[in-house]
Amino acid sequence: MVEDNFFPEIFFKDLEYFVLNSANCPFYLQRVVNGKQTDSSHYYWTHLVLSNGKKVSEHFDKLIDQLTEQLNPYAFVRIKINLYPSTNKIIEHAPHIDYPFPHKGIIIGLNTCDGYTKLADGTKVESSVRNRAFFFDPSLSHSSSTCTNQQFRANININYV
């Protein structure tokens, strides 16, 4: 399921500015995508907000509060922000699952680009649209991709129960 304008615009604008336009949001190099890539040219940057149900970042309390209000989850498993650099042609990353137990997932686009999420059945979901939320089952195989028409593809990846 896809939901456009997932966050209230005033909240999203502040989030978008902080993540994409300020010098205050640190990103950390991940030398491989999802631990399955063998090509060392496939890398990306992340900012881990929450891991194993515990807050890791000091920067995103408002994001956690907003997601809690909108989703009413039992618990968050992980929240991370991904930034995939642009490539000359779209690179589709190796299929993976996020966690091997039943849970829910959302990918929220921070910018609009030609990157996508591919599901196990071959469906390509246009998940890289500004403020678009893509709800899916991350315990099933899926793939991320780079983009070609913007400087980077940025999204928020949320796993929750």
PLY file of the C-alpha trace (Angstrom):
ply
format ascii 1.0
element vertex 161
property float x
property float y
property float z
element edge 160
property int vertex1
property int vertex2
end_header
0.00 0.00 0.00
1.20 3.50 -0.85
0.11 6.67 0.97
1.09 10.07 -0.37
1.52 13.02 2.00
2.11 10.64 4.88
3.39 13.24 7.34
1.72 16.61 7.90
3.49 19.05 5.57
4.77 21.36 8.32
6.39 18.40 10.11
7.79 16.96 6.88
9.37 20.26 5.80
11.30 20.48 9.08
12.39 16.83 8.81
13.36 17.25 5.15
15.42 20.36 5.90
17.23 18.77 8.84
18.10 15.55 6.99
18.82 16.86 3.50
19.86 20.49 3.84
21.47 21.10 7.20
24.96 20.17 8.32
23.56 18.71 11.53
22.46 15.26 10.39
25.43 12.88 10.39
25.49 10.00 7.91
27.75 6.97 8.21
29.27 5.02 5.35
28.05 1.46 4.84
30.54 -0.27 2.55
28.02 -2.89 1.44
24.28 -2.76 0.90
22.34 -5.23 3.08
25.39 -7.41 3.69
24.85 -9.41 0.49
26.52 -7.28 -2.15
29.82 -8.55 -3.47
30.56 -5.53 -5.65
32.43 -3.00 -3.51
31.12 -0.12 -5.63
27.68 -0.65 -4.06
27.66 1.42 -0.90
25.36 3.84 0.85
25.12 6.14 3.86
22.88 5.70 6.89
21.81 7.42 10.05
20.52 4.91 12.59
17.75 6.45 14.67
16.60 3.40 16.63
17.91 -0.18 16.76
16.55 -3.23 18.58
13.91 -1.00 20.12
16.46 1.39 21.64
17.07 4.98 20.62
20.51 5.41 19.07
20.33 8.95 17.70
19.85 12.08 19.74
18.42 13.93 16.72
15.04 12.37 16.01
12.79 12.41 19.08
10.16 14.37 17.11
10.24 11.75 14.33
9.73 8.92 16.82
6.89 10.86 18.48
5.20 11.58 15.13
5.51 7.95 13.99
4.15 6.75 17.33
1.16 9.06 16.97
0.43 8.01 13.39
1.14 4.26 13.63
0.42 3.44 17.27
2.93 0.55 17.18
3.46 -1.98 19.91
7.19 -1.34 19.45
9.67 -0.07 16.90
12.36 -2.55 15.94
14.49 -0.21 13.83
14.31 3.24 12.27
17.07 4.32 9.92
17.60 6.94 7.29
19.22 5.79 4.05
21.04 7.86 1.47
22.00 6.08 -1.75
24.33 8.05 -4.05
23.29 8.58 -7.64
24.75 6.26 -10.27
25.01 6.50 -14.08
22.52 3.65 -14.41
20.16 2.32 -11.77
21.76 -0.37 -9.65
19.33 -2.80 -8.10
20.72 -4.21 -4.88
20.60 -7.87 -3.89
17.30 -9.11 -2.46
17.14 -9.34 1.32
14.77 -9.49 4.26
15.03 -7.02 7.12
14.27 -9.46 9.96
13.22 -13.13 9.86
10.09 -12.72 12.00
6.65 -11.28 11.22
6.59 -7.49 11.47
5.57 -4.41 9.52
7.63 -2.02 7.47
7.40 1.40 5.90
9.69 3.21 3.50
9.10 6.96 3.45
10.60 8.92 0.57
12.52 12.03 1.54
13.05 13.12 -2.06
11.54 12.31 -5.43
13.74 10.34 -7.80
13.70 7.33 -10.12
14.90 4.91 -7.41
12.50 2.19 -6.32
11.83 -0.81 -4.13
11.43 -4.18 -5.85
9.38 -6.94 -4.27
9.99 -10.70 -4.57
7.25 -11.04 -7.20
9.09 -8.55 -9.44
6.83 -5.57 -8.72
8.72 -2.28 -8.76
7.17 0.16 -6.30
7.70 3.87 -6.86
8.64 4.39 -3.23
10.96 7.33 -3.89
8.44 10.13 -3.92
8.72 12.99 -1.44
6.59 12.23 1.66
5.24 8.98 0.21
4.93 6.02 2.57
5.14 2.50 1.19
3.78 -0.11 3.62
5.07 -3.65 3.11
6.13 -6.89 4.78
9.90 -6.57 5.28
10.16 -10.20 6.38
9.66 -11.04 2.68
12.40 -10.58 0.12
12.78 -7.11 -1.40
15.49 -4.96 -3.01
16.49 -1.33 -2.94
18.01 0.62 -5.81
20.04 3.70 -6.55
18.73 6.56 -8.68
19.98 8.37 -11.77
18.01 11.61 -11.93
18.87 13.18 -8.57
22.06 13.60 -6.55
20.90 10.83 -4.19
17.93 8.72 -3.12
16.96 9.36 0.49
14.36 7.51 2.56
13.38 6.51 6.06
13.15 2.76 6.66
10.95 1.75 9.60
10.44 -1.73 11.07
7.81 -2.16 13.78
5.35 -4.54 15.40
0 1
1 2
2 3
3 4
4 5
5 6
6 7
7 8
8 9
9 10
10 11
11 12
12 13
13 14
14 15
15 16
16 17
17 18
18 19
19 20
20 21
21 22
22 23
23 24
24 25
25 26
26 27
27 28
28 29
29 30
30 31
31 32
32 33
33 34
34 35
35 36
36 37
37 38
38 39
39 40
40 41
41 42
42 43
43 44
44 45
45 46
46 47
47 48
48 49
49 50
50 51
51 52
52 53
53 54
54 55
55 56
56 57
57 58
58 59
59 60
60 61
61 62
62 63
63 64
64 65
65 66
66 67
67 68
68 69
69 70
70 71
71 72
72 73
73 74
74 75
75 76
76 77
77 78
78 79
79 80
80 81
81 82
82 83
83 84
84 85
85 86
86 87
87 88
88 89
89 90
90 91
91 92
92 93
93 94
94 95
95 96
96 97
97 98
98 99
99 100
100 101
101 102
102 103
103 104
104 105
105 106
106 107
107 108
108 109
109 110
110 111
111 112
112 113
113 114
114 115
115 116
116 117
117 118
118 119
119 120
120 121
121 122
122 123
123 124
124 125
125 126
126 127
127 128
128 129
129 130
130 131
131 132
132 133
133 134
134 135
135 136
136 137
137 138
138 139
139 140
140 141
141 142
142 143
143 144
144 145
145 146
146 147
147 148
148 149
149 150
150 151
151 152
152 153
153 154
154 155
155 156
156 157
157 158
158 159
159 160
